[in-house]
């Protein structure tokens, strides 16, 4: 029984360490959004060794992916996903746009820093969010087309491209 208890404590401690590291990255992005995120500085501010950051996240890219995942979970990604499940694609579009704006506005500075970093250093900040959004907008455009909601002459591909731009942080 004591062994199981220690494993729970170890998992909780690892979760707390991970949270400290992610919080340190958030603070760096809020305080100095134009500066490159340094693993050394993040580790120092989180009160952990640099090797702990690499052990938990694997690389700067892994840290960025984890931060993006954590960020969208914190700001309501589940509500965005829920909006996409509505059977009427027009409702999906309206609710999806609303939820996207809510997400961006909840952590505007952090999203801005991540978007800028992804363009300046794509190896360190992979653009997985753009890939997900591309697939999501293509699916929504096809749903709109099947229901006859696209204007005549507008292809699903072009509609998806327009939706991609409209749902981008830059458009926000």
N, C-alpha and C positions, 0 to 999 in steps of 0.2 A: 504494500500500500504506500509506503514512504517513497518508493521509487516513482510511482505514478505521480505523486504530489510534486516531486522535484522536476519531472518532465513538464508539468503544467507551469511551474514557476519559471523554468527555463524558456518555455514558449512565450510566456507573458513578458519576460525580460527582453527577449528578442524582439517582440512586437513593440515594446517601449523604445528600444534602441532604434528600430526602424522609423518609428514616429518622430523621434528626436532629429534624426537625419533629414527626413522629409520636411519637418518644420524649419530646420536650419536653411534648407534650400529655398523654401517659401520666403523666409526673411531676407535672404540675399537678393532674391528677385524683386522683392518690394522695395528694399533699401537702395539697390543699385541695379536697376533693370538693364542698363546698357553694358554692365561689366560681365565678362565671361565667368561662369560659375566654376570655381576652383574646388576640386575635391578636397584639397588640403584645408582650405578655409572652412568648408562645410563641416568636415570632420572636427576641426578645432571648435567651431561654434556649437556643434552637437555634443562635444565632450567625449568623442570617441577617437580611436586610432584611424588613420587613413585606410589601413588594411580592412577595418571593419566595414567601411563604406563599400569597398570592392568585394568583400565577402558577401555582404547582403545584396548588392545590386549588380555585381559583375564588372561594370564599366560606367563611364559617364553616360553612355547611351542608355544603359540599363537603369541608371538613376533617373534620367530624363523620362523614360517610359513609365517608370513607377510613379514619378511625380505627376505626369499627365493623367494616368489612371486615377491616382488619389484625388487630383484636382477635380476631375469631372464627377467622381463619386461624391465629393464634398458639396458640389454645387448643383446637384440634381439631375445627373445623367439618367437615373431611373425614371424620372418624370418625362424626359425626352423620349426614351424608349417606349414608355407607356403611350405617349401621343402617337407614335408611329404605328401602333396596333389598331387604330380606329379603322373601321371598314370603309369609311368615306375618305378618299384621298384628299379631298379639299379640307376636311377637318384635320387630317394628319398634317397637311401643309400649314394651316393656320396655327394649330397648337405647337407644331414643331418649331416654327419660327419664334413663337412666344417663348417656348422653353429654351431655345438657343440663346435668345437675347437675355433671358434671366440668368442663364449660366455665365455668359460672358460678362454681364454687369456685376455679378457677385464677386468675381475675382479678375476684374479688368486688367490690372497691372501685371498680374502673374501670367494671364493669357497673352498679353502683349509681349512680355519678355520671352515667353516660350516660342511664340510665332516668329519673332525676330531672330532668336537664336537658331531656330530650325532653318531659316533662310541663310544665315551667316555660317553655320557650322552643322550641316545636315548629318555628318557622321556622329556627332555628339548628341544631337537632338533629332532622332528619326521622325519622319513625317507620317506616322501611322494614323494619326487623326484624319489627315487629308484622304488617305486611302479608304478609311471607313466611311467618311462623308461622301466620297465619290460613289461607292457602292450603294449607299443609302439614297442618294439623290437619283441615281439611275433607276432604282426600284420604284421610287415615288413617281418619277416621270412616266415609267411604264404603266403604273396604276392609273395615273391621270389620263394617259392616252387611251387605255382600254375602256375607260368610262366616257370617253369623248370630251374631256375637259380641256384639251389643248386646242389652241386656235388653229385654224386650217393653215397648213403649210409649216407648222412648227413640229419638227421631229422630236421623238422622245430623247434622242441624244442631245439635241440643242437645248431642250427643256432641262435636262439633267445638268448641262453645263451652266445654264442660267441659275438654277437652284443652288449649284455648288458655290457660285459667286455670292449669291444672296445670303447664304448661310455661313460665309467665311467670317473670321474675326475682323478682317479688314473692312468688310461691308458694315459690320456692327459699328 
